[in-house]
């Protein structure tokens, strides 16, 4: 028996396992099958364009389920890098917090070329962020904007505690309007993380309102049904991304 005949059974086993992983990647919740990027390829324009905004959101939820279950796809990032080097076709743009514990690509189990990601402390909007969202949706074709806050957010805590530090002071001022708008019956201070989380949720909703107000480009795309804007909270304990609004 030569060396090539010894290698062939192992090769067939690897191919079967690869096929099984790909099947897992395209199986949706409750038996619904949705398009999904292969772990060894970047998302193509055809795959992205045939999805509705609701299907994009469903796929993000599936990725988060895999993350929470510890069954993430075996991404071949080198293959995804090669596949996307001539073009990118992300399905969603995620505006998240800079917090190192809330990396959107990881918690949604996405690969290279699947999502645009914009991160700033407190997931607030400004002109640069708005321009990035407009590029992502109007020019590059993303179908969903996710504004994602998270629990135990230091920026929100700092805004409640009236922290001041250089340019951070102005950033925290963008969060402060959410404090007064938050309905909460308990202790309304920075040491109460239930209150911090409640303000973080309000801040997400207010950021969405500000995006619609300050970007006629994005608002028009939403009004025409070409995109959806949704809010979400990432729970540091448990790893669930809770979608709302």
Secondary structure, DSSP 8 states (H G I E B T S, - for coil): --HHHHHHHHHHHHHHHHHHHHHHHTB-GGG-B-----TTS---HHHHHTS-HHHHHHHHHHHHHHHHHT------HHHHHHHHTT----SEEEEE---TT--HHHHTT--TTTEEEEE-GGG---HHHHHHHHIIIIIT---EEEEEEETT-HHHHHHHTT---TTHHHHHHHHHHHHHH----S--STT-HHHHHHHHHHHHHHHHHHHHHH-HHHHHHHHTTS-EEEEEEE-TTT--EEEE-
